Amino acid sequence: MRLFYFFGEKIYGLIKKKRGEYFIKKQSGSDMKSLYPGRNTAEKLKDYYVKKIAYTLCILTAGGIFSILASVKAYTEHAITGERYIARNDYGKGEKELDVTADYGNGIEEQVSLRIGERRYTDQELQTLYEKAKEEVLRSIFAEGERADHVRSDLHLPDLIEGFPFEIRWESGDYATVDYDGTLHNAELSEEGKVVNLCASFQYFEFKREYVFPVHILPPVLSGKEIRRQELERSMAENEAKSIYEKEYKLPEQIGGKSVQWKEKKENNAGIILIIASTAAALIYCVKDYDLHKQVLAKQEEMFECYPEVINRLVLYVGAGMTVRNAWRKIAREQTKQKGSGGKKGYIYQEMLFTCYEIDSGTSEQEAYERFGRRCGIQQYIKLATLLVQNMQKGNSTMLQQLKEEAEIAFAQRMDRARKKGEEAGTKLLMPMMILFGMVLILIMIPAFGTFGG
């Protein structure tokens, strides 16, 4: 990401120099100043925009690379070779689907969708595979420790054997004893058992062979064994074209007596990828401003909730004989150390501590309180700052009483706000409750209508 941050910084400097008034939003500057009071707002704003630009460049670059790769893939992979040959999928790989266009010349074209089957085995190859498949079947159908002349457990009659192309259909000489899926009904057999002939029919398109072998079924050692059933899979696809046994499917040279040239239908997703990447980059760029303003709103919400606590502490300390300045400093330092408690950031105490730093650096106490009210930008804190400044100008005789009255007002406002939040929460829960009520009605009414219909 360092490279993107480097270019992001260059782009930010260039745009700010030429069109800064259009590029940098006033709201972002105001939000940054509110989030980081007393710090270099210009540097923070620069870091914020450089980061936004870097992420945007990263997404656009990734989208461009994938777009180029998709375009290269679309125009470098060719299914048609030698102008009219298409390689088939190898044995067992399934058929191939391909869209091609027949070019008759003179601007006449016709598109056709091909379904080219996989390459098939020859009869000689199938006969060799069939002999091996018989041996594999005899090894796989019996449970561990059993053999053809000693069978007590259900047989595993596979419809496919891994490594062989055949579909296998099974027939039993006695379905009352050996079912079609290999389930044994041997609970009533005597100890002598019963011999049943099984027929395995191997099929691969036109190739068909039947293999019949006897199995000696004996009564089960344990009764009540669960019956396992397997379903036969569907048969393989139908015959295809004349060149089904060849390695390649040959496209016709003529159609309707006219010469045909073949070309593929290219699927290029480069444009879609580029559009998606650009849209994502634009959304991220815009959402960053929304997140920044959301942080400011969260800060204001927390500061409003902390107001009763601040005013009550001031009443406590001033009433105990402390000066406003010392009480202010004590509240700021104590609460800043505990700002992580309760999931709060302690924004208001950071603002109060910053006011202490201003006073220590030489700013008059009255001016520091006025700046505090302006930075907070919330009516309650502006009122508090005004109250402190007025009492410093006129004297502190009635300050404690005024602070107590303000504490009562703050408590009432907090209760009113809590009640409103509770009402809003109830309103938000109304829709889910209606949905649940509708579902309950449906669950009740469907059986009722079914009863009436019966």
KENUNU-154495 format. One record per residue (C-alpha): x, y, z. Coordinates in steps of 0.05 Angstrom, whole numbers, plus 5000, padded with zeros to 4 digits. Layout:
BEGIN
XYZ ...
***
This chain:
BEGIN
500050005000 506050475007 506050594932 498650784933 499751244992 505451574954 501151704893 495251894937 499452444969 501752704901 494652714874 492053054937 497353604931 495853704857 488253734864 488454174925 492954664888 488454714827 481454544850 481654494925 475054844936 471354294896 475453704921 475653824996 468753855028 467554385082 463753865123 469853405125 474153975150 469054155203 468353435225 475853345230 476553975271 471153725318 474253035326 481353285338 480953955376 487454315386 491153905335 493654075265 487054005228 490354115160 495053525171 489453075196 485153275136 490853135089 492052445120 484652295114 484252475040 490852135023 488151495054 481651555016 485251664950 490051084964 484350594976 480850844914 487150754872 488150064900 481149834880 481650144811 488449824800 485949134821 479749214777 484149434718 488848834727 483048334730 479748684671 486048604630 486847874650 479647724631 480748064564 487247694551 484047034570 478047164523 482547284463 488246804474 484546154489 482045824426 477545224424 477645184348 484344974320 486244904247 480145334230 475244764241 477544264294 475244254366 478743804417 474043334454 474343234529 478042604549 474741964574 470142094632 470942854630 463842984605 461343364544 463744054523 459044634509 461245164460 458145754423 460745834352 458746274293 458246034221 460746574174 457946484104 461247094077 458047734051 456347924123 451947304133 453146974200 449346464241 450646284314 449945574339 450945244406 454844584405 454744024456 460743584439 461042924477 467242654510 471842184473 469441454477 473040794484 473640304426 470539604430 477439294441 478939774498 472039644528 473038884527 479538954565 476339424616 470438954623 474938374645 478238804697 471539084720 468838384734 474638254781 473638924815 466138784825 467638124860 472338474907 467739044924 460738764934 462138354996 462938605067 469638535101 471337815116 465937525070 466437165003 461536914950 460436234985 459336545053 454837165054 451137405116 451138165109 447938615057 451538644991 454339284961 451839274889 455039894857 452240214795 459040514779 466140304794 471440844800 476340814743 471540454696 466540764647 461040244655 454140334684 452239704721 445139434728 443838874776 438738304773 437537774826 435437064814 431237084877 428737774899 425537474960 432537324985 437037854952 433638504934 435538944875 439939394918 443638824953 439238805015 438838105043 432237805068 435637225102 432537235171 428336605158 433736205123 436335555152 443635455168 444535105101 442935765067 440935874996 444735984931 442436584889 445036784821 446637514812 447037834743 451238454732 449738804666 455539254644 453539794594 457340354560 453240654504 452440074453 457139614491 453439114535 455838504573 452638084627 456337734682 452637194723 455536904786 452636524846 452836754919 451336304978 446736685025 446936465098 442536705156 444937335191 449237285253 445637875284 438137995275 435038685267 440538965223 438539605187 437039545114 441039975068 438440175001 441940494943 438940794881 441540664812 444041294776 441041514711 443741234646 449141584605 447742064548 445241834480 449541724418 452442344387 455642424318 459642034268 466342224297 464541994368 470541524370 475442034344 479742494386 476743124355 469943354332 470343604260 465944184242 462544114174 465744454115 459044594081 452044734105 446444744054 451444703997 455045344019 462145384045 462645564119 468145884159 467845794235 469546264291 468346254366 463746704405 468247074453 465947224524 469747824551 468048054622 473348594624 468249164619 463848884674 469748784721 472149494708 465149784721 464449384786 471349614810 469850334793 463150314828 466249994890 471850514891 466751084885 462450804940 468350714987 470651424972 463751704989 462551245049 468951495082 465852185089 459551885117 463651485169 467452115189 461052505201 458151905238 463951945286 462352675299 455052515313 457251955360 461852445396 456152945405 451452405430 456552175482 457952895504 450453015513 449752395556 455652595599 452953305613 449053125677 455252775704 459753385690 454953895720 453653465782 461153395795 462054135788 456554245839 459853735886 466854035882 464754765882 460054635940 465954315978 469754965972 474054855911 474855405859 471755305791 478655255759 481054705807 474354335803 474754355727 481854085727 480253535777 474253285736 478253305671 484252915697 480352395738 475452225683 480552235626 484251665661 477651265663 475251435593 475450715570 470250495621 463250345596 465450345524 465851105522 471351515491 471152075542 470652635490 468053165538 473553035588 478753095533 475653775515 475853985588 483153765595 484854155532 481654765564 486354655624 492354645577 490055295545 489655625614 496555365632 499355635568 497156345584 490056395557 485356755604 480456315642 474456675613 476856605541 478655875552 471455715576 468556095516 472955685468 470655055504 463355215490 464755375417 468754725407 463254295438 457854625395 452354345440 447354815471 448254545542 455754635543 455155325511 450355505567 455255225619 461055625590 456856255590 454756135662 461956065685 464256685647 458557115673 459756915745 467257055738 465557755712 460157915764 462557495822 461456785848 456056925899 450456575862 454556085820 453255475864 445655595863 445755685788 449855045779 444854665822 439054915780 442754725717 443954025746 436553935758 434954155687 440353685659 437353095699 430453255672 433053295601 436652625610 430252285634 426352585576 431552345527 431551645556 423951625550 424251835477 429551295462 425050785494 419250995450 423650965388 425950275407 418750055415 417050345346 422849965314 420449315345 413449415318 414949155248 418348505271 412548385318 407548475261 411547985218 411547475274 404147585285 402847455211 406946815213 403046575273 396546715237 398946325176 401045735218 394145725251 389945855189 393145355141 391244735183 384445045195 383045135120 385644425109 380544155159 374844535126 376944285057 377043565082 
***
